[in-house]
Amino acid sequence: MPYRPPLIAHEYFVADPPELPVRSHGEGGLSALTAAEPVAADAAGVTLKASTSAGETLVVQVNAAGEGVIRVRLGQDADARTRSARAISMVTPGTFAGARVESTPEASGTPGTIVVDAGSLRAEITLSPWHLRFTDAAGGTLLEQDPGHTDISGRLRTLPFGRSLAGGEVAGYHESFAAPADEAFTGFGESFTPLDKRGQRPVMWNFDAFGAESQRAYKNVPFYLSSRGYGVLVDSGTPVEFDVCQSTHSCVQIVVPDDLIDYYVIAGPTPPQVLDRFDELTCRPLLPPKWAFGTWISSGFFVDTQERVMNRARTIRERGIPCDVLHLDTYWQTDGHWSDLRWDEANFPDPAGMLAELKEMGFKVCLWMNPYISHLSPAFPAAAEAGYFLKNQDGEVYVADSWHGSYPACGIVDFTDPAAVEWFRGLLRPLLEQGVQIFKTDFAEGVPHDAVAANGMTGTDLHNVYTLLFNDVVSEVTREVAGHGMVWARSSFLGGQRHAAQWSGDTYTSYPAMGSTLRGGLAHGLSGIPFWSHDAGGFTGRPTDDLYVRWTQFGAFSPLLRLHGTTSREPWEFPEVEAEAVAALRLRYRLMPYIYTAAVEAARTGAPMMRALCVDYPDDPVAWRADLEYLLGRDLLVAPMTSPEGTRRVYLPAGDWVDHWTGEVLAGGRYVTVSAPLERIPLFARHGALIPVLAEPGDAVGDGPFGEIILVGYGTETGTALISDAGGDTTVTVTADGIRADGPARVTRVERAGR
């Protein structure tokens, strides 16, 4: 019988990426750099004319783009631009006043070299044969190009610095870096695979990921961090491929199907230092409003009404459940008309009155929406006639199966068209003026590769950056009316930290899915996105009682917290475990001064709130692979229970750690086995930490300053603590003589943990 492979599940997606062209056996087309000569130089860098193995002449530019940052460009000419630049600029290179360029001419058989010095990072260029090496200030190698080795049969094992042609056309540019056997890599956006991406092949293409358990990602960022103390950022909106030691264990290969390759090497040596420089190139994260750090409770993915919303709000307040935001999902609009941004008048007869009443109760309201408008919506014909949607190859509206057959096909709003942008803003503005505070910006991964935009971009080139255009529009009009620029986004790309909040998408309700969701959040935090969340309880299906509690606990110790799913996630719908779930929410509200302080630091520095252990322990090899735990802020180590047994292993980094629940002091630098009853999440504090908590947490965080604050000491009753609030920072010093607070926070006493 002939061999038949097993059936493989395949997700249909309306916007799958185009395949890279494949050269026929024996066909030429590789054009690798072989030598270069300088044609221009200044204090910041050098431009070189490069010769290739295919007899081509290309242009290389190597420049200091900031202290500790070096930019490398290879293209047909010096003016080449990435295709995504037609719609948006994602990276803004800086300058470094101390940059220097040093040249050493060829002499006595020694090849000529050029050094571009950017302070803590140097690029050493060997002109012939071509080679590029990056070092720290002391000359130690951080990374260097792989020259493109061949195997015993003469086949090329890696793609060297250069470009490839197929069928006579440029298929893409490429770069390869040698990778020592013990080097770890992370980042690349919200990939739900193990944190160390070595052995993986991330493709920078935003998918509807259909869950949170694969390398398919809603949010890609063409950037990675290395355990050797540097980062690499590729400036391109195309489907860049990173072969992270998968094809060849000793090499990271980067393929960029664009008009050039334009990348930045970023010095550390620590991950926070790399991320700080990354932000200088892209943008600083936007700090969400203070109330956003409270609990968000959703209507769920089923028909909702004004009466149900008000009953939900009253029940939350009557039962003393801490909550700041009520999220209304799809059904605030008419079924089948999504997303035309119009209230379902039958189910919501007085939305303005409802919003006013909810405001009086201390709630903010979030509305679901997306950039796809059903062809059945009354809004569709006029928008199509005005040309507000992406087109197909025939110049007609591209009506896409954006919901994968589960809802009517849609037109996709074309945000490269200024008129379409103004029209879309005009749909959002009245809702904000009614009292809506924020929008959940769903989808936006669905631009088909064969679509055509008003500015002439192809769907392939627009696909990834489309989400930035979409979220920019929503963020800007929200800031205009509501006074803040936060959105609650599912998809994102390079620079998306300016939109404040992103969540992990439509994950399944299972313990393994919670674990992979956590991995995605850690990777995304190491990709420059500090403000992240997930659907507590899981999205698809109904969680078991114990999973609901465990996931709510994970949510309570996440940067942001939302209870949402296809079925209800309201605590009273889980009566046997309501008390345990609500206790986790109350603990979050008690810890709010600590959580908000961590958020302010993340916005200032770019370091994640939910810190993979490698953020603070980069020299510990285990810290790059321990991906089911994290530090929330600098001092609390959180290890969500990702299995139903209630027992797990937790890696404690170097130093002493205090069990939050028992006060037991545990030595770090090792794994410990932890058993936690359902009402407890494994939680440890750094020995010597002073954690600010609220003396009397309320049912809402709100916008105002914190009330009375207590410092909880773990293994100490003296020390210092920083507290950030709406009115500024407070440095608190505690000695045997008492408490001194330098700032507006009202700190009244110190309590020792465990007493």
N, C-alpha and C positions, 0 to 999 in steps of 0.2 A: 504494500500500500504506500502511495506517495506521502511524504511528510506534510502535515497540515499544521500550521502554527495555531496556538490557542487563540480564542477570541479575545480581542483587546478592546476595552472600552474606549471610545473616541467621542470627545465632546464636539458637537457641531457649533461653530461660532461664525457669525456673519462676517467677521473681520479678521480672519486668520492672516498671518503675515505671508508675503510672497516668498517663495524659495529663492535662495541665492543661485545664480547660474552655476552649472557644473561643467568644467572643461572635459572634453572628450579625452579618452586615453591617447596619450601621445601629443595632444594639442599643446602648443606653447601658450604664453600669456602672462607668465610670472615676470614681474619687473622689480627686482630687488636692488636697493642702493648698494653700490660698490665703492664709490669714492665721491668726494665733494671738494669744492674750493670756495672760499669766502668771496662774496661780491660786495657786501656792505656790512658795516658794524658800527655800533655806538656803545655807550656805557651800559645799556640794558641788554644787548644781545647781538646776534649775528644772523645774517641771511646768506645762504650758501646755494650754489648751483651744483646739483647732484647728478651723477651719472648712474645708470642702472644696468642690470644684466641684460636688459632687452634693448639697449642702445638708446633709451629715452633720456631726456633731460628734465628733471623735476626741480622744484624749489623747496628747500628746507629752511625753516626759521626756528631758532632757539633763543628764547628771551626770558629774562626775569620778569615775572608777572606779580611780584609782591615779595616780601621777605619770606624766604622758605618756599617759594613757589616758582617753578620753571615750566614754561609753555613750549610745546613742540608742535610745529605744523609741517605737513608735507602735502603738496598739491602740485597741480600743473603750473600754477603761477602764484605770485605773492599775494594776489588779491582774491584768491579763491575763498568762498564762504560756504558754510554749511547750509544745506537746503532749508532747514527749519528757520533760518534767520529771516526768511521771507515773511514769517508770521510773528516771530518773537525772538528776543535776545535772552538767552538763558544764563550766560556767563559774561561777567565784566572783568577783564584782567586789570590788575592794579599796577602800580609802579613801586620800585624800591630804590630809594636815593643812594643806598650803599652798593648797588649792583656794580660789578666789574667784569670786563671781558679781557682775558689774557690769551695771547697767541704765542705758540712756539713753532718756529718753522722747521721743516724737515731738515735733518742734518745727520750725516754719517750713518745712514741706514735707519735712523730713528724717524718714524712717521711724524708729520706735523700734527699738532694738537691745538685745540681751542678750548678754553675753560670759561663757562658762564657762571659767575659767582652770585648767588642770591642769598648770601648770609649763611643760614643754617642748611642750605642745599646748594650743591654745585653740580653742573653738567660738564662732563669731560668728553669732548668730541675728538675722535681719531679720524683724520681726513681720508687716509688711504692705507689699508682697506677701511671702509666706513665702520665705525663703532661708536656707540653712545653709552656712557656709564654715568649714573647719578650717585653722588656721595654726600655724606654729611660734612660739616665744616672741617672735621679732623681728617677727612680723606677716606673714611671707612665706607665701603660699598653698601648702598641701600638697595639698588637694583640696577641691572644692566641689560642691554638688548641681547637676545639670543640670536646668534648669527645665522641660524637656519641650517641645522645639521642634516646630513643625508644618512640613510641606513646602508646596509651592506649591498643592497641591490641598486643603490643610487637614487632611491626615492627620497624626496624632501620630507623631513619629519615635522618641520615647523614652518610657518609663514614668516619670513623675515620682513624687516622694515621696507615697505614699498607698496606696490599695488598689483592687482591682477586684472587681466582682461579675459573676457569670454566672448567669442563671436566677434572679436574686434572692438568690443565696447568695454569701458571700465566697469568692472563688477564691484570693486571696492578697494579701499586702502587697508593696510594691515600693519600690525606691530606685534612683536613677541618679546617677552621678558623671561630671562632665566629665573627659575624658582628653586631655591634650596629645598632639600627633602623635608625639612621640619617647618617650612613657612606656612602659616595659616592666612586665609583670606575671608573677608566678610563684607557685607554691604549689598550692593546691587538692587536696593529697594526692598519691597516687602515679599521676599521669597519665603515660602513656608517649609523649606527644606532645612536640614541641619545648618547651624550657624556658620560653621567653617565650610566655605563653598569649594574647597579643594576637591577635585574630582567631579565637579558639576559644570554645566554649560548654560549659564543664564543668557537668555536672549531678551534684549531690551525692546519688548513689544507688549503694550498693555492689553491684557486679556480680560474678558469676563471669565474669571478664574473658576466659576462653578464650585466654590468652596474655598477652603484654606488648607489644602493638604497636598499641594504639588508645587512644582517650580513655576507653573502658570501664575502670573502675578497681576493684580489690578494696578499696581504702582511699581514702576521700574525707575531706577536711578542709575545712570551709567557711571558709577563711582564705586571704588572698593578701597578697603583698609587692609593693610598688611601687618602681621605680627612683627615685621622687621622695622616698623616705625615710620611708615609713609602711606600716602594714599595716591590713587590715580583717578582722575576725572576725565572722561571723554565728552567733549562738547559736540553732540550730534543728536538730532531727534529721530534719526533713522533706526531701523532694527539692528543695532550693534550686537554682535555676538562676542561673548567672553568665554573662551575655552580655558577654564581654570584647571589646568593640569589634568584634563580628562583624556584628550587624545595622546598627550605626551606628559608623563608625570612630572617632568622637570621644566615645564614651560607654561606661562600664561600667554595665550594668543588672543589678539583683539582684531576683529574684522569689522570694518566700518563701510557700509554700502552708501557712501556719500561722495561729494565732490572733492573731499580732502579728508585727512585725518588731523584732528586738532585736539591735543590732549595736554593735561597739566599733571605734573608730579608735585605732590604736596608733602612737605616735611612735617614731622611730628616733633619729638619722637613718640609722644603719647597720643592715643586716639582723640582726647579732647583738644589737643593742639592741632591735630590734622583737621578736625571738624571746625575749629575756630577759623582756620585759614580757608576751608571750604566755604564757609559762610561769607567770608570777605569776597570770594569770587562770585557767589550766587546771590544770597540775601540772608539777612538775619531771620530767624523764626518769628512769626507773629504770636505774641502772647494772647491767649484767649481771654475774654472777660472773666472776672473772678467767679461769677455765678456758674460758668460753664464747667467748673470743677466739681459741682454738685452732681447728684444723680439725675440721669435722663430716663424717663419711663415712657415707653412707646405704646401706641395703640395696637401694634401688631399688624400683620399683613392680612387683614380681613376688614369687611365693611364696618365703617365707623360712622357715628352721628354726633351731632352737637350734644344731645342728651347724654350719650355714653361718655363723651369727653368730660362733661361737668360732673357726672356721677363718679368718674375715675378720680378727678381732682378732689372731690369731697371725701372720698374713701381714703385717699392718700393722707390727707390732713387729719381725718378722724382717727386713723390708726397710728398716727405719729411716725409715718415713714418719711425719712429725709429725702427730699426731692426738690430740684430747682427747675427742671425743664420737662415739659410734656411734649413728646414728639408725635405728630400726626402723620402717619405714613400715607400710602397711595390714595386711600379712599376718602380723603378730604375733597378730591376731585371726582367727577363723574366716571364711573367704570367704562372703560373703552375709549375714553378721551385723553388718557394720560399722554403727555404732561402739558396740558394747555393752560395750566396755572389759573384755573377758575374754580371757585367753590361749587360743590354739588349743592345747589339751592334747595333741593328737597330734603337732604339730610342735615344741612347747615343753613337754616333759614336766617340766622342773625349772627354771622361770624364776628362782626365788630363788637356786638354786645358780649358775645362769649369771650373774646380776647380781653375786653375791659374787665370782666368779672374774674378771669383767671389772673390778671395782673394784680388785682386787689388781694387775691389769695397767695400772692408771692410766687407765681409761676411765670416762666418764660415759655413761649411756644415756638416750636420748630416745625416747619412744613417740608415734606418730601417733594422732590421734583427731579427732573432730568432734562437733557437737551433734545429729546426725541418727542415729536408730536404726532400722535396717531392720525393716520389718514382718515379716520372716522370723526375726528374732532371738528366742531364748527370753525375752529381757528385755522384749520389746515388750508382750505382753498385760497383764502386771501394771502396767506403767507407764501404759499407756493406761487401764486400769480406775481407776487412782489419779488420773487427770487431769493427768499430768505433761507432756502435749504441747499445742502450740497447736491451736486448734479451727478448723473451717470455719464458714461462716455458719449451718449447721444445728445447730451445737453438737457435731458429731462430731469425732474426731481428724482433723486435716488431714494426710493421707498424701500427701506431695509427691514429685514426680519430681526429687529433689535432685541426682541423678547424671545427669540428662539422658538417661535411657534406657539407660545403660551398666551400672547396678546396680539392685537392687530399690528400690522407693519406700520412703520413710522418714517416721517421725514426727519432729517438731522440738521439742526440749525447751523448755519454757516457763520461762524464767528470771525472769519476773515473778511466778512462784508460789513463795513461800518453801519450801513442802514439796518442790517439784521441785528446787530448789536444793540442799536438804539431801540428797535422794536422789542427785543427781548427784555431790555431794562424796563421798558414801559409796562410789561406784564408783571414784573416783580415789584416795582415801586409802590403800587396801590396796596399790595398785601403788607408790605412793611409799614406803610402809613396807617393801615388798620390796627397795627400792633404786633404783627409777627416779628419775632426777634432774629430768627436765623433760618437758613434753608439747609436741608440735607441734599447735597448735590450728588445724586446717584448716577451710575452708569458712566458714559463718556469714553468708554473703551472701544466703541463700535464703529469707528470710521473705516469703511471698507477700503482696501488698498487700491481699488479701481475707481474710487470716487474722484470728483474734480471740485476744487474750491474756487470761490470767486476771485481770489488773488492768483489763480493759476496753479496752485500747489496740487500735487497728486495726493490721493488718499494715503499712500505709503509714507510720504514725507510729512503729512499733516497728522497722521494717526496718533502718535505719542504726545505731541504738543497741543493737540486739540483740548485735552483736559485742562491745561494751563489757561488757555483762552477762555474756556467755559467758566472755570472757577474765578478767574480774574474779573469777569463781568459780574458774577453774583457777589463776589467780595466787595467790589467797588460800589455797587448800588446799596448793599447792606451798610457799608460805612457811611455813605451819604445820608441815609435815613435813620439807621439805628445807632450810629456812632461807633461801630466796631466793624472789623473786616472778616470776622470768623465765618467759615462754612464748615459743614460736616461732610467731607468728601470721601468717595469710594476710590476714585482713580486719581493718579497724580504722576508727575514726572520731575525732572531735574529743576530745582527751584521751588517746588511745591510747598516748602516750609512757610512760604509767605501767606498761605491760606489757613494756617493754624491747625486745623484738626482733620484727621483722616481716620477711617475705621477699616477693619480688616475684611469687610464684605460678607458674603453669604455662606458662612461656615456651617458645617453639619453639627448636629447635637450628639457628640460623643466625647469620651475622654481623650482618645488620640487626636481628635480635631482640635480640642482645647490646647493640647500640647503643640501641635503644628502652628496654631494661631499665635501662641506665645513666641515660637521661633520667628515667625514673620515679623512680629512687633520688635523683637530685638534687632533683627537685621535692618529693619526700616529705621530704627533709632540710630544705628550706625551708618545710615545713609543720609543723615542730616535732618531727620524728621522727629522732633522730640514729643509732639503732641498727637498721640495715637490712642485708638480705642478698638473695641471689638463688641460683638453682640453677646452680652453676658447671658449665658444659658444656651448659646448656640442659636443659629438662625433657622435651619430647616428641621422641622419636626418639633416634638415636645420632649424636653429633657426629663430624665428621671429625677426624683426628688433630690437625691444626693448630688447628682451632677449640677442641678440648678444651684444648690448651695455652694458647691466648690467653684463653679464658674463665677457666681456673684462675688465670692471672696476674691478671686483673681481680678475681677472688675474693680472691686473696692480698692485694690492696690495697683491699679493701672493709672496712667496719666489722666485719662478721662473715662467715664463710666456711663454705659447705656444698657438698659434692659430692653431687648428687642428680639422678635422672632416671628416665624409664620404663625405661631400660636401665642397665646398670652404669656407674658413674662411678669405680670403683676404679682407681687408677693402673695397676696391673698388667694391666688389661684393654686398655690402650693401650700395648703393649710397645715400639713404635717410638719413642714420645715420653714414656715413663714418666719418664725422667731429667729432661727439661725441665719436666714438670709438678711433680715432687717438688722440684725446685730452687726453684720459685716458693713452695712451702709452706715450705721451709727458710728462704728469705729472709724470709718473714713472721715466722717464729719468732725469727729473729735480730733483727728490728725490734720485737719485742714490747714492750720498755720504751717506745719511742716511740708505738706503737699504743695501749697501755693508758693512757699519759699523755693522749693525745688523747681517749680515751673518758671519762676522769675529768673533763676540761674540759667535754666535751659534756654530761655529766650535771649539772654545776654551772651551766652557762650556757644550755643549750638550743641552742647553735649546733651545726650538724651536724658529725659526724666527717668525712664525705665532703662537702667544701665546694665548691659551685659557685663559680666564680671571683668572682661578684658579692658573695659573703660578705666577701671581703677587699679587693675592688676595686670598690666600688659606684659610683664615679664614672666607670668605664670602660664605655662602651656595649657594647663587645664582650663584656665579662664576663657580661652578662645573656643572651647568646645562644650563647656557646661551651659547648655542652652535651654534648660527647663527651670531656670531660676535667674534672679537678677537683683540688683540694688534699686530700690525706689528712692531717688535722691541719693545722698552720699552715705547714709547711716542705717538704713533698714534693708535687710536681706530677705527677700520674699521667695518662697518656693511653693507655688501653687500645687495642690494635690491633683496630679494628672492621671490617677488611676483610682478605681473604686475601692481598692483594698484599704485605703487610708494609711498606707505606709510607703515611704519612698526614701531614697538616698539623696542627701543634700551635701554639696561641696561647700565647705566653709573656707574662704581664702585665709591667707596668713593673718595672724593676730587673734585676739580673743573676741568671742561673740556671746551675747547674752540672749537666752531664750526668752522671748517677750512674755510668754504665758507662765513660765515657771521661775524665771530669774536665774536658772542654771547657767553657769559660765562654761563655755566650751572652747577648747583650743582649736585654732584654725589650721589651714594647710593640709586638710584631710577631708574625707567623706565621713558623714555620720548618717545613721539610719534613724529616721524620724517617724513616729506614729502619732497621728493627729486625729482626735475625735471630730465628728462632723462640724461642730461649732467652731473649730479652730483651723486657721490656715498656718502652716509652718512659717514662723516669722522670727527673725533674729535681729538684734540691734548691735551695732559696733560697740565694743566695750569702751566706755568713756564718753559716749555720745549724750548730749542733752537735746531731747526731742521736744519741740514746742507743741502743746496741745491746747484745745479750748477747755476752759473750766466748765462751761455750760453750753455745749453745742446745741444749735437750734435745728429746726426742720428745713431750713433753707440757708444757703451760703449768702446769697444776695450780692449786693454791690458795695456795701459799706465796710468800715473797718472791723477787724476782729474785736471781740469783747475781751474779757479777762483771759489771760494765757498762763498756763502752768508749764514749767519745764520738768520733763520726766528724765531722770538720770539713770543711765544703765551702767551700773558698776561705779558710779561716782555721784557726788552732789555738788561738785565744783567744775568750773570750766567756762567755755564761751559758746554762744550760739548766735546764729544770724536768723532774724525773722523778717521776711518781706511782706508788705501789705500795700493796700492801695495808696496809703500815705507816705510810703517810702520804707527804707530799711531801718532795722533796729539791731544794734550789736549788744548782746546781753553778756555781762561778765558776772560770774557767780564765784564768790570766795567765802571763806569762813566768816568774813565780816558782813556778808549780805549780798544783795542783788543790785547791780548797777545796769540800767538800761539806757543806752545812748540812741534815742530815737522814739518814735511815737507809740510803739507797742506797750501794752499795759501788762507787764509780767509781775505776778504777785507772789509766787512761791516756787520752790523746787520739791519734787517728790521723787523718791528713789523707787525705781521699777521693782516690782515683786513684793512690795510691802502692802 
